[in-house]
Amino acid sequence: MKKTYILFLAVIIFLAACQKEENSRSDSFGEGSGAFRLEQPSVQSETEIPVIVTKGPFGLEPFAFSIRIDQQDTDGTYTKHTSFVSYSAMIDSGMPLILPVGDYQVVASSYDQAAAEDRVSETPYFEGKQDFVIEEKTVTSVPSFTCTFESVGVEIRLSDQFKAKLEAEPLNYSYSVTVYDGEVSWTFDPDKHTKPAYYLDPCENLVLKVTVKLDGLTYPERTYYVCNRNTDKVSIGEYYIITLDAGETETKSLRLTTKCIGE
């Protein structure tokens, strides 16, 4: 009997939580100004997100996080006062930092999002913020605060069955999954992109364009729309796992099944 194939796609969503700590002050410094001291930020590690860890395959090291200090204007908005390429660079510049009296916010991030050329990449974005006040003749010390996952993660996983077929017959089996968030897209395939991708913006849903090659036959492109079924949207802090499973069956079809953690 001639074999045809069925392709299963499963999508799992993981949610990253948020955590902050309060600031503190110590004693005097200078006249007509104050000073600022920042302890090393930490990176949140969620056990439900195996690829997002403090010292995992991406080498997320808090000492390498960029630091930006914003000063609050009279209208309540923040304007960048100074910045450093990393926490280590800030320490090397000399601590504490002398700042004019006023209200501030320190921002630590895994990279400078404003300077990023693309809104999607293989680098996850983590960020943490903490407000503080500079008073005259006072050193304001901000203790370590937590940088949390502030991306939308998308990962392609292959079932053991499909992975075995790709390894055994790479000319007869393949896949292409393009994920579009309404602004930018990222294409996963076995030759170019296999690592997770991270989007910087939320969206209404993720549009998946899926093409597969099974037993030497390339099947027509299929389109799927994926979001968190609890909220009917895709939010920052969510992590989607798309599982491709190509199995043998007597009828040809393409199905998408979704699962959301916490539903």
Buried (B, 14 or more C-beta within 10 A) or exposed (E): EEEBBBBBBBBBBBBBEEEEBEBEBEEEBEEEBBBBBBEBBBBBEBEEBEBBBBEBEBEBBBEBBBBBBBBBEEEEEBEEBBBBEBBBBBBEEEEBBEBEEBBBBBBBBBBEBEEEEEBBBEBBBBBBBBBBBBBEBBBBBBBBBBBBBBBBBBBBBBBEEBBEBBEEEEEEBBBBBBBBBBEBBBBBBBEEBEEBBBBBBBBEBBBBBBBBBBBEEEBEEBEBEBBBEEEEEBBBBBBBBBBBBBEEEEEEEBEBEBEBBEE
